[in-house]
Amino acid sequence: MNHTPRIRTVVSCTLLVVTLIAGATACGEPDGDPLSLRPHDAADLVSFNGPTGKEKADPDKPIEVSVKDDDAKITDVTAVDTEGRHLAGELDADGKRWHSTTALAAGTRYTVKVSTENGDGAPGSRTYAFGTNSAKKFLKVSFGPQAGTYGVGQPLTAELSAPVADKASRATVERGLQVRSAPAVTGSWYWVDDKTLHYRPKEYWPADAAIDVRSNLKGIKVTNALYGAATKPLKLNTGDRIEAITDASDHSMTVLRNGEVINTLPVTTGKPGFDTRNGVKVVLAKEQFVRMRGESIGIAAGSSESYDLPVYWATRVTWSGEYVHAAPWSTGSQGSANVSHGCTGMSTADAEWFFETVREGDIVKVVGSDGETMTPFDNGFGDWNLAWDAWQKGSALHSGGGTSDPGTDVRTARLRPQV
């Protein structure tokens, strides 16, 4: 029997193994491509202008890394503080110098990692660590509303402890105020005034959303005198999408939950001279009992329009005193005529049902009234009455940066109940 084929097969396999072993040995040679070598300590190649030991850096002064060897170059620099924030910087085209391009954060520590190549192309690395001086004056941020579950129309608010007026500083603030939601939405901040911002999505929040609001401004320079302070984050949730749409011309309110009609109620709204405001409002508060007086909205006591009434199941939608409430004295007009002084009145049973159905942040929209449109900011949350393009103009990160409707002032709202 001829065994030659079997012998040749064995020999071929043996040669293959030897070849593979030889190849593996060649790949492991330490004197191959210089870039494959483990980086060496580049302390002798670069210099750093930052502090050493227990010294701390002035946040207003830039840091710089440069090469000491004309044949070497810097390939990469990363500077990260204890909050995980990267310091912006710029590397010269020839790789000889890197410098920071924004102010350092105050009261934190930085780790600076430098990557280099020497004249032979061998990689090097060097790490520096240092702290920064604390700030003397702080900008504090308070988020609103309080943690809890709200309707899908609830805007977010940010109140600043000091005014911020110029566009560049406002942009710094906005970049540091982070809003995340699940499901995700497109949204933007709006500068109501120098100390107040509102945030809303392009459309209403999704139902059953989780919203996380936090500030990343700690230690960040906002103005020449102010650095951001630490801020407690805020977590909110939305519930069902509740919308109450009142047609003043039809004297009815349609209430929807997640797009489905759940009730239609006969109502009365403001009569001529006291017309209910058109537009979108959101529920501000719920008060089981309110005493309403005509004098609170400028009606003279004893006049034909004067009133002093105990009101139950009152759902507030403006700070100036517009409510959805029980009005048993006008049940004969509900569904057929508008006879109130601006509020939306309904039967006691219907008002109690509405009171128990809605929560803060739910949408209350009025159409078909001869009244003016709800203003955006000075009388509750009329934020949704601004078109999205107009809303973005109130952001310093878009084309605006200031209040696009100068006629609104959050400080002028009147706490006056109507009826």
Disulfide bonds with the S-S distance in Angstrom:
none
